[in-house]
């Protein structure tokens, strides 16, 4: 996979941004324990796993793979719903300015 370093970095960011633990995400996706940790450490996901991660985090696969430099959320409501409570409050503060 091209941009494996970017994949690791972007996966880590997506996990952190979710406000959930890696283990919680693995359970929700039905992955074995440490699967995401292994990806963050350099293992490459299968195409199926890449698509599952893309859907879970609502990020384009090409963004996760490092093919495109950034992304714009297609569905702002879905983007907002994936924020944790602290992030939602901050977003509301920003939009009220």
Secondary structure, DSSP 8 states (H G I E B T S, - for coil): -TTHHHHHHHHHHHHHHHTS-HHHHHHHHT--TTHHHHHHTT----HHHHHHHHHHHT--HHHHHTSSS----S-HHHHHHTS-HHHHHHHHHHHH-
